Amino acid sequence: MSIHSIFKRQNLHVLSLGALAVVSSFSLGIRSAGDMQPVSLIQAGSIQLPGDVDGSGKVTVQDAIIILEIARGYVQATPEQLKADPNKDGLLTLDDAIAILRELSL
């Protein structure tokens, strides 16, 4: 792998999103996955766009940050946010935030 291939636009995009996730995690006080408290999904139907917990109509980095805040227990999820569970496993966790960031980096 040459030094030039490391700095391709796509790689820089992935690295910047990864750095944002790490900084967000530390700013929220997340120390390990063991500290995460999953939030159960309210059985009230589904939202049209999985992962859109802020209701903006698109999935963004802000949605990942909100999921981290909910998973950490800083805020309580609304029923609409719980219906936007990205992987439909019934929980809003760190894995959901990472999945959003991974999808955004593509």
N, C-alpha and C positions, 0 to 999 in steps of 0.2 A: 504494500500500500504506500503510495507516494505521498509526500507532504501536500501536493496540490489536490489530491482526491479527498483529503481530510477537510479541506476548506471549500468544498462544493456547496452550493446554495442549500441543497436539501439537508446535508449534514449539519450546516450551521443552524438551520431552522430546528432540527431535532435537538441539537445541543442547547439552543436558547430556550426551547420549551421545557427541556429537562432541568435546566438551571432555574427557570421560573418555578417549577414544581418543588424543587428542593428549598428554594428561598421561601416559598409560600408555606411549606410544611414547618420550617423552623419558626417563621413568624407567627404561626398558629400554635406553636408549642408542642408539636407532634414529635415524640421521641422514639416511638417504636409502634409497630402494628399491634402489639399486645395492649397498648393503651387505648386503642380505638373501641368505641362503643357503637355497634351497628344499630341502625334505626329500622324498625319493622315497617313494611309496606302496609298502608291502609287499603283494604279491599274496596275500592271505589271506582274501578274502571282503569283505563289507561290514557296516557297523554299521547298526542300524535307524534311528538318528536322525543324519543328516549334521550335523556341526558340534558334536556333543556329545563333545568330546575329554576332558572330565573324568569322563565316565561317570555323571553325575548323573541322567540320564533327561530332561533338558531343556537347551536351548541358552540360555546366559546370557553376561553380560559376562565372567565368569571363563573361559569357553571361548575367547573372543577374546584374552584376556591370555595364556593358555597357548599359543595358536598363535603369538602374537608372540614369546614366549620361545623356542619351538622354532625359528621362522624365523630368529631372531637368533643361535641357537646356544648359548643359555644352558643349555638342557636338551636331552636327547636324547629323541625321541619313542618311545613304546612302540608295539608293533604295533597295539594297540587304538586309540590316538590316530591313527595313520596311516590306519586304516580309516574314521575319521570325517571325512575330507577333505570339507569342505562343498560344493565345486563339482565334485568327482570328477575333477579334472584330474591327480591323482597327486602333487600338491605341497601342502605346508602353507606358505603365504606370507602376506604382508601383505594381499593381496587377499582371502584367506579371512577374516581377522579383520575387515576392513572390511565384507565381505558380511554377516557375523554381526551387526555393530553396526547396519548399515542395516536388516536384517530386524527387529531388536529395536525399532527406532525407529518402525516402522509401527504 
